[in-house]
Amino acid sequence: MPAIVGAFKVNSVGTSGIVHIGDVITISPYSEVKTFAGAGSFNTGDGLNIYNQNSVTNTYDNDVIDQPSAGNL
């Protein structure tokens, strides 16, 4: 059944967001990201004691493409 849509206003859409108006079979959001994090970056919990002395994160990446995304949309 067709959708009947009145007036709408889109203020912003995030990088992997979707604006859907009307009928659809499949919606597949798509995004890619590269994360660099040093020692102890993703620790969670109560009362953590973390000792990292001299922590250095190497962000040098000499290859241009890590995983090609062409054709994956």
Secondary structure, DSSP 8 states (H G I E B T S, - for coil): --------------TT-----S--S-------------TTTT--SSS-----SS--------SS-SS--TT--
